[in-house]
Amino acid sequence: MDVLQDEILKKFGEHVKDLRLKSGLKQHDVVLNSSKITKATISDIENGKRNFAFTTLIDLAKGLNVSPKDLLDINFD
C-alpha cells in the first residue's frame, strides 16, 4: 500500500474505534451484533491494517449499530 492509503486506513480505523467506544461497545459486542465479522477483522480495521470490501463496511455498521453513512462521515483532509 502507498503512504496515502495507509493514512486513510489509519484515520478510518480511529473513527471506527471512536464510534465503538462512544457506543459503549467492546470488539466482542460488535462481533455478536454483526455475526459476519470477526474480532480479528475489527482489530485490523481499527488499527488501519485492513483494506476491506464494501460488504464488510455494511457488516461493520450493523455490528456498531450505526448506518454505513455514519462510518463514512469522516474528513480525510
Summary of the structure (lengths in Angstrom):
residues: 77
radius of gyration: 11.5
end to end distance: 18.6
largest distance: 33.1
contacts: 207
relative contact order: 0.20
helix: 68%
strand: 0%
